[in-house]
Amino acid sequence: MTDFTLDTAPISLFWDAVRHTPDHGAACEYDAGGRMCGRISYSALAERVKSLAAELASRFPVGTRIGLAAPNTIDHLAAWLAIQSAGMVWVPLNPNNGRETNAKAIARAKPALILASTEQAATLSGLSKAIGAIPASLRPAPGFEPVLRTASDTMAIKFTGGSTGEPKGVIQSNRSVMANIINMAERYPASGPVVFLACAPLTHGASHFILPTLASGGRLVLTHKPDPSLLLRLMSEEAVTDSFMPPTLLGRLATMSDRPVRAPALRRIIYGAAPLPLEQYQRARRAFGGRIAGLYGQTEAPMTIAAINEAEMANPALQASVGRAGRLSTIGVVDKEGRPAGRGETGEIVVRGPLVMDGYLDDPERTASTLRRGWLHTGDLGHIDADGYVFLTGRASDMIISGGFNIHPAEVELALAGLPGVDEVCAFAMPDPQWGERLEVAITAMPGHHPNPQVLTGLARDLLGPVKTPKAIHVIARMPRNPVGKVTRSAVRGVVYPSPAESGTASS
């Protein structure tokens, strides 16, 4: 895989694999009840892709935007490959997004067609006149040749930030996609075919593992829903080698067995989308051994701004790091004025290189504020050590200023996540007449545990000192999540204080 270059058309990786391994299994699919829905070989998948791609090419010019909304299914996979093979621009619409968020994304991207599963077609009904079912069969198109667009052409328009305001349409080029593939191959080397367990949505980060898996002649194991029991079963039954999931799901898998998980073929589980507290890592390590890896990216620079492999994660000094840059990314740290920070100094993480987006769709002002002097400003705070490893502190926009002191919520969350009985942690700010803002924390308990907020507050003071100790710790039943599975501070605040009238009084 490292032989590929930035000028390689990403979709060509699939067609090369079809030629080399036509009879290998390309994908299998399991429904929400754990039943296998089907399997498909490379040759059969290629025929489906050709038929749909030929249909798209007969209706639309190259570069047309095509929406896609479906769970993780073989239909979804075939449509995803067909959109690219026809030279179209993929616009993913997350099935878990609310109707309003998807409506805004559709209004901005204006896709000429939205391919959807039956369920999603009903959910999106009325938002576009161009919604069609993903066809299960079309006329064969044996003579169809895939359209291989250039590196600078747009591969996808992905929407991000809808939970905090208007969604931003991130323009990702073929070059950006290839840079990520090359970075992942360098940071996560693999010998032999990959069997990838796709439990995170293909409309989001898991899509970046499709082409690397198929390029290896491997197989995608698609699941409609990330049921922990099913995932553990499939790791063994399908001889899974790799998977990608948020830390919360990794934690659930790790707590389901009091002995090491039996998955002989497993090479690595890669976590992403959120930090992995040390206690959660240690739990995962007890369950899966030294097979935990991590990555750090954002839609504007997908997946591999930095990555840490399983061997590096085994080093205690690096377990709080998100890794180091792949060979096609350059990472820096700048102060508030945009000047380079010194080695080890905290500032905003910036990145440049072919991984970076082309900009935001129809939003030159926001593009100019994010892409400055050749660098993508991530909005994340952190530092880089002498060996190039990146350590994140939190989001610049999340900074809490209490009594004149700067408090990074992520630092507080990581400390509290290691306390007895604590499962998940989310820190947030509340208005306060004395302090300006006060730090509060919501936690969920590990199964069978009943943590006491007063006891936790005392332990937190020992770890963090008085300034960073939460003014209140709230135990809640579950953390609210956005459509891509992330915990948002505003949603947690709404759970703890469900109405404005209650926001002036803290409770434990």
Salt bridges, closest charged atoms under 4 A:
ASP16 OD1 - ARG19 NH2 2.23
GLU29 OE2 - HIS224 NE2 2.68
ASP31 OD2 - ARG35 NE 3.21
ASP75 OD1 - ARG48 NH1 2.83
GLU100 OE2 - LYS104 NZ 3.48
ASP153 OD2 - ARG149 NE 3.60
GLU166 OE2 - LYS104 NZ 3.28
GLU237 OE1 - ARG233 NE 3.20
GLU238 OE2 - ARG39 NH2 2.44
GLU238 OE1 - ARG219 NH2 3.01
ASP242 OD1 - ARG267 NH2 3.31
ASP242 OD2 - ARG268 NH1 3.07
ASP258 OD1 - ARG259 NE 3.74
GLU279 OE2 - ARG283 NE 3.99
GLU279 OE2 - ARG286 NH2 3.84
GLU300 OE2 - LYS168 NZ 3.86
GLU310 OE1 - ARG268 NE 3.04
GLU312 OE1 - ARG187 NH2 2.64
GLU312 OE2 - ARG324 NE 3.28
ASP335 OD2 - ARG339 NE 3.08
GLU337 OE1 - ARG339 NH2 3.20
GLU348 OE1 - HIS377 ND1 3.23
ASP363 OD2 - ARG366 NH1 3.72
ASP380 OD1 - ARG395 NH1 3.02
ASP398 OD2 - ARG489 NE 3.10
GLU411 OE2 - LYS468 NZ 2.99
GLU413 OE2 - ARG489 NH1 2.39
ASP423 OD1 - ARG283 NH1 3.63
GLU424 OE2 - ARG481 NH2 2.60
ASP432 OD2 - ARG438 NH1 3.32
GLU440 OE2 - ARG438 NE 2.48
GLU440 OE1 - HIS474 NE2 2.66
